[in-house]
Amino acid sequence: MSKTIIHRVAVTFGDCDPAGIVFFPNFSRWMDAASHNYFMQCGLPPWHSMAELPGCIGCPLLEIHTRFVTSATYGEHLDIETQVEEWRGKVFVQRHRVMRGDTLICEGRETRALCVKQESGRLKAIPVPQFILDACA
């Protein structure tokens, strides 16, 4: 397991459905933001400017699973605890726990691949370099 980074989200009125609870796709949006924030907080530059990996476009999402436990609503602050649960060569699994204080709102797992853009324009998954593994340890 890697370090855990917390990404804080303020729930706004526009994040909620007519019943006043957070509309479920927003959790995916917040987990995606937490994923990118994770690597920045580990000291890595934005993917597009990473000189060590020319053509790096980041880590596209391959698979996502989310389990909802309870609801959240307007005016609340949520903490998304993110860590890399497993490194698998070219892909990795990130775990997100969306918390309101000590209450688990939902948890998700994302499988992502580190990719570069080839001259042909196609994306290609590449092995995760050691410097990224070291930054996230």
C-alpha positions as CSV (number, residue, x, y, z in Angstrom):
1,M,0.0,0.0,0.0
2,S,1.0,3.6,-0.6
3,K,0.6,6.7,1.4
4,T,-2.9,8.1,2.0
5,I,-3.7,11.6,0.7
6,I,-6.9,13.5,1.6
7,H,-8.8,15.6,-0.9
8,R,-11.5,17.9,0.6
9,V,-14.8,18.6,-1.2
10,A,-17.4,21.1,-0.3
11,V,-20.9,19.9,-1.4
12,T,-22.7,22.7,-3.2
13,F,-26.4,23.1,-4.0
14,G,-25.7,22.2,-7.7
15,D,-24.2,18.8,-6.6
16,C,-27.5,17.7,-5.3
17,D,-30.6,16.1,-6.9
18,P,-34.2,17.4,-6.3
19,A,-34.3,15.2,-3.1
20,G,-31.4,17.3,-1.7
21,I,-28.8,14.4,-1.8
22,V,-25.6,14.3,-3.8
23,F,-26.3,13.1,-7.3
24,F,-24.3,9.8,-7.6
25,P,-22.1,10.8,-10.7
26,N,-20.6,13.6,-8.6
27,F,-18.8,11.0,-6.5
28,S,-17.1,9.7,-9.6
29,R,-16.1,13.2,-10.5
30,W,-14.7,13.8,-7.0
31,M,-12.8,10.5,-7.0
32,D,-11.3,11.4,-10.3
33,A,-10.1,14.8,-8.9
34,A,-8.8,13.0,-5.8
35,S,-6.8,10.6,-8.1
36,H,-5.1,13.5,-9.8
37,N,-4.6,15.4,-6.5
38,Y,-3.0,12.2,-5.1
39,F,-0.1,12.3,-7.5
40,M,0.4,16.1,-7.2
41,Q,0.5,15.8,-3.3
42,C,3.1,13.0,-3.7
43,G,5.3,15.6,-5.4
44,L,4.8,14.7,-9.0
45,P,4.2,17.3,-11.7
46,P,1.0,17.4,-13.8
47,W,1.1,14.5,-16.2
48,H,1.3,16.7,-19.3
49,S,4.4,18.4,-18.1
50,M,6.3,15.4,-16.8
51,A,9.6,15.7,-18.7
52,E,10.7,12.2,-17.6
53,L,7.9,10.7,-19.6
54,P,7.6,12.5,-23.0
55,G,4.1,12.4,-24.4
56,C,2.5,11.3,-21.0
57,I,-1.2,12.0,-21.0
58,G,-1.8,10.6,-17.5
59,C,-3.7,7.7,-16.2
60,P,-7.0,6.9,-18.1
61,L,-9.6,5.1,-16.2
62,L,-10.1,1.4,-17.2
63,E,-12.6,0.3,-14.5
64,I,-14.5,1.7,-11.6
65,H,-16.5,0.2,-8.8
66,T,-18.4,2.2,-6.2
67,R,-20.3,1.1,-3.1
68,F,-22.6,3.6,-1.5
69,V,-23.3,3.4,2.3
70,T,-25.2,6.6,3.1
71,S,-26.1,9.9,1.5
72,A,-24.5,13.4,1.6
73,T,-26.1,16.8,1.1
74,Y,-25.6,20.5,0.4
75,G,-23.4,22.3,2.9
76,E,-21.4,19.3,4.0
77,H,-17.6,18.9,3.7
78,L,-16.4,15.5,2.6
79,D,-12.9,14.1,2.8
80,I,-11.8,11.7,0.1
81,E,-9.0,9.4,1.4
82,T,-7.0,8.1,-1.6
83,Q,-4.2,5.6,-1.8
84,V,-2.8,3.2,-4.4
85,E,-3.9,-0.2,-3.2
86,E,-2.0,-2.2,-5.8
87,W,0.7,-1.6,-8.5
88,R,0.5,-4.1,-11.4
89,G,3.2,-3.1,-13.9
90,K,1.3,-0.9,-16.4
91,V,-1.8,-0.5,-14.3
92,F,-2.7,0.3,-10.7
93,V,-5.7,0.2,-8.5
94,Q,-6.6,3.3,-6.4
95,R,-8.9,3.1,-3.4
96,H,-11.0,6.0,-2.4
97,R,-13.0,6.4,0.8
98,V,-15.4,9.3,0.9
99,M,-15.9,10.3,4.6
100,R,-18.0,12.9,6.5
101,G,-16.0,13.0,9.8
102,D,-16.0,9.4,10.9
103,T,-18.9,8.3,8.7
104,L,-18.2,6.4,5.5
105,I,-20.4,7.8,2.7
106,C,-19.0,5.6,-0.1
107,E,-15.9,3.8,-1.2
108,G,-14.6,3.2,-4.7
109,R,-11.8,1.5,-6.5
110,E,-10.4,2.7,-9.8
111,T,-8.2,0.7,-12.1
112,R,-6.0,3.0,-14.2
113,A,-3.1,2.7,-16.7
114,L,-0.2,5.1,-17.2
115,C,-0.3,6.1,-20.9
116,V,1.7,8.0,-23.4
117,K,0.6,9.3,-26.8
118,Q,2.4,7.7,-29.7
119,E,3.3,9.5,-32.9
120,S,0.4,7.8,-34.6
121,G,-1.9,9.4,-32.0
122,R,-2.8,6.2,-30.3
123,L,-2.4,5.7,-26.6
124,K,0.0,3.2,-25.2
125,A,0.2,1.9,-21.7
126,I,3.7,1.9,-20.3
127,P,5.2,0.3,-17.1
128,V,4.9,2.6,-14.1
129,P,8.4,4.1,-13.7
130,Q,10.3,3.6,-10.4
131,F,10.4,7.3,-9.6
132,I,6.5,7.3,-9.5
133,L,6.5,4.2,-7.3
134,D,9.1,5.9,-5.0
135,A,7.1,9.2,-4.8
136,C,3.9,7.3,-3.8
137,A,5.5,5.0,-1.2
